Amino acid sequence: MRLTINHKPLIKRGFTLLELLVVITIIGLLSSVGLASYTRAQARARDAKRQSDLTSLRNALEIYYAEMNVYVNTGGAWQDITTPLTALVPTYIKVLPADPGGAGLVYRYRSVSSQQGYCLEANLETSTATQTTCTVALQSGYDYGIGNP
């Protein structure tokens, strides 16, 4: 016996619970893969910003040195850039850059060799090895450095 309404056959339309669960699972897997890729891309973008910031600071320091014949002095100690490098603002650089987030470490600066050299350091999120041109060792937790000499 067939169910009818007003003498028309009753046709059930829609999805079964199993079909809905399969679709939801597939969407969940695809979104988790996409989110992981997006997170890695964000970390790489923050690292590129850090490298660009240190290059801008290096350029400002080189212009400062060309005019003053000496780099900003920290007495050979590491300091946050906000303390010693305020002398560069606004003549040599518009504003001092800040770390874009992620690891939460600030940019650091150190004078080297009686103000005839310097080193800038940052922490990269995606780095697996230390990359530096500094003649002094980077602090613990930092893995990217730009220096002269």
Contacts in CASP RR format, 6 or more apart in sequence:
PFRMAT RR
TARGET T0000
AUTHOR 0000-0000-0000
METHOD contacts of the structure
MODEL  1
MRLTINHKPLIKRGFTLLELLVVITIIGLLSSVGLASYTRAQARARDAKR
QSDLTSLRNALEIYYAEMNVYVNTGGAWQDITTPLTALVPTYIKVLPADP
GGAGLVYRYRSVSSQQGYCLEANLETSTATQTTCTVALQSGYDYGIGNP
2 9 0 8 1.000
2 10 0 8 1.000
3 9 0 8 1.000
3 10 0 8 1.000
4 10 0 8 1.000
15 23 0 8 1.000
40 126 0 8 1.000
43 102 0 8 1.000
43 125 0 8 1.000
43 126 0 8 1.000
44 126 0 8 1.000
46 100 0 8 1.000
46 101 0 8 1.000
46 102 0 8 1.000
46 125 0 8 1.000
47 124 0 8 1.000
47 125 0 8 1.000
47 126 0 8 1.000
47 127 0 8 1.000
49 100 0 8 1.000
50 99 0 8 1.000
50 100 0 8 1.000
50 107 0 8 1.000
50 122 0 8 1.000
50 123 0 8 1.000
50 124 0 8 1.000
50 144 0 8 1.000
51 122 0 8 1.000
51 124 0 8 1.000
51 144 0 8 1.000
53 97 0 8 1.000
53 99 0 8 1.000
53 107 0 8 1.000
53 122 0 8 1.000
54 107 0 8 1.000
54 120 0 8 1.000
54 121 0 8 1.000
54 122 0 8 1.000
54 144 0 8 1.000
54 145 0 8 1.000
54 146 0 8 1.000
55 146 0 8 1.000
56 93 0 8 1.000
56 97 0 8 1.000
57 81 0 8 1.000
57 85 0 8 1.000
57 88 0 8 1.000
57 93 0 8 1.000
57 96 0 8 1.000
57 97 0 8 1.000
57 107 0 8 1.000
57 109 0 8 1.000
57 120 0 8 1.000
57 146 0 8 1.000
58 120 0 8 1.000
58 146 0 8 1.000
58 147 0 8 1.000
58 148 0 8 1.000
59 93 0 8 1.000
60 85 0 8 1.000
60 88 0 8 1.000
60 92 0 8 1.000
60 93 0 8 1.000
61 71 0 8 1.000
61 72 0 8 1.000
61 85 0 8 1.000
61 88 0 8 1.000
61 92 0 8 1.000
61 118 0 8 1.000
61 120 0 8 1.000
61 148 0 8 1.000
62 148 0 8 1.000
63 92 0 8 1.000
64 71 0 8 1.000
64 72 0 8 1.000
64 87 0 8 1.000
64 88 0 8 1.000
64 92 0 8 1.000
65 71 0 8 1.000
70 115 0 8 1.000
70 116 0 8 1.000
71 111 0 8 1.000
71 115 0 8 1.000
71 116 0 8 1.000
71 117 0 8 1.000
71 118 0 8 1.000
72 84 0 8 1.000
72 85 0 8 1.000
72 87 0 8 1.000
72 88 0 8 1.000
72 109 0 8 1.000
72 111 0 8 1.000
72 115 0 8 1.000
72 118 0 8 1.000
73 84 0 8 1.000
73 111 0 8 1.000
73 115 0 8 1.000
74 84 0 8 1.000
74 109 0 8 1.000
74 110 0 8 1.000
74 111 0 8 1.000
75 111 0 8 1.000
76 110 0 8 1.000
76 111 0 8 1.000
76 112 0 8 1.000
77 110 0 8 1.000
78 108 0 8 1.000
78 109 0 8 1.000
78 110 0 8 1.000
78 121 0 8 1.000
78 139 0 8 1.000
79 108 0 8 1.000
79 109 0 8 1.000
79 110 0 8 1.000
80 106 0 8 1.000
80 107 0 8 1.000
80 108 0 8 1.000
80 109 0 8 1.000
81 96 0 8 1.000
81 97 0 8 1.000
81 106 0 8 1.000
81 107 0 8 1.000
81 108 0 8 1.000
81 109 0 8 1.000
81 120 0 8 1.000
82 96 0 8 1.000
82 106 0 8 1.000
84 109 0 8 1.000
84 111 0 8 1.000
85 96 0 8 1.000
85 109 0 8 1.000
86 96 0 8 1.000
88 96 0 8 1.000
89 95 0 8 1.000
89 96 0 8 1.000
97 107 0 8 1.000
98 106 0 8 1.000
98 107 0 8 1.000
99 105 0 8 1.000
99 106 0 8 1.000
99 107 0 8 1.000
99 122 0 8 1.000
99 123 0 8 1.000
102 125 0 8 1.000
103 123 0 8 1.000
103 125 0 8 1.000
104 123 0 8 1.000
105 122 0 8 1.000
105 123 0 8 1.000
105 141 0 8 1.000
105 142 0 8 1.000
107 120 0 8 1.000
107 121 0 8 1.000
107 122 0 8 1.000
108 120 0 8 1.000
108 121 0 8 1.000
108 122 0 8 1.000
108 139 0 8 1.000
108 142 0 8 1.000
109 118 0 8 1.000
109 119 0 8 1.000
109 120 0 8 1.000
109 121 0 8 1.000
110 118 0 8 1.000
110 119 0 8 1.000
110 121 0 8 1.000
110 136 0 8 1.000
111 117 0 8 1.000
111 118 0 8 1.000
112 118 0 8 1.000
112 119 0 8 1.000
112 134 0 8 1.000
112 135 0 8 1.000
112 136 0 8 1.000
112 147 0 8 1.000
112 149 0 8 1.000
113 135 0 8 1.000
113 149 0 8 1.000
116 149 0 8 1.000
117 147 0 8 1.000
117 148 0 8 1.000
117 149 0 8 1.000
118 147 0 8 1.000
118 148 0 8 1.000
119 132 0 8 1.000
119 134 0 8 1.000
119 135 0 8 1.000
119 136 0 8 1.000
119 138 0 8 1.000
119 145 0 8 1.000
119 146 0 8 1.000
119 147 0 8 1.000
120 145 0 8 1.000
120 146 0 8 1.000
120 147 0 8 1.000
121 132 0 8 1.000
121 134 0 8 1.000
121 138 0 8 1.000
121 139 0 8 1.000
121 142 0 8 1.000
121 144 0 8 1.000
121 145 0 8 1.000
121 146 0 8 1.000
122 142 0 8 1.000
122 144 0 8 1.000
122 145 0 8 1.000
123 141 0 8 1.000
123 142 0 8 1.000
123 143 0 8 1.000
123 144 0 8 1.000
124 131 0 8 1.000
124 143 0 8 1.000
124 144 0 8 1.000
127 143 0 8 1.000
127 144 0 8 1.000
129 143 0 8 1.000
130 138 0 8 1.000
130 143 0 8 1.000
130 144 0 8 1.000
131 143 0 8 1.000
131 144 0 8 1.000
131 145 0 8 1.000
132 138 0 8 1.000
132 144 0 8 1.000
132 145 0 8 1.000
132 146 0 8 1.000
132 147 0 8 1.000
133 145 0 8 1.000
133 146 0 8 1.000
133 147 0 8 1.000
133 148 0 8 1.000
134 145 0 8 1.000
134 146 0 8 1.000
134 147 0 8 1.000
135 147 0 8 1.000
135 149 0 8 1.000
138 144 0 8 1.000
138 145 0 8 1.000
END
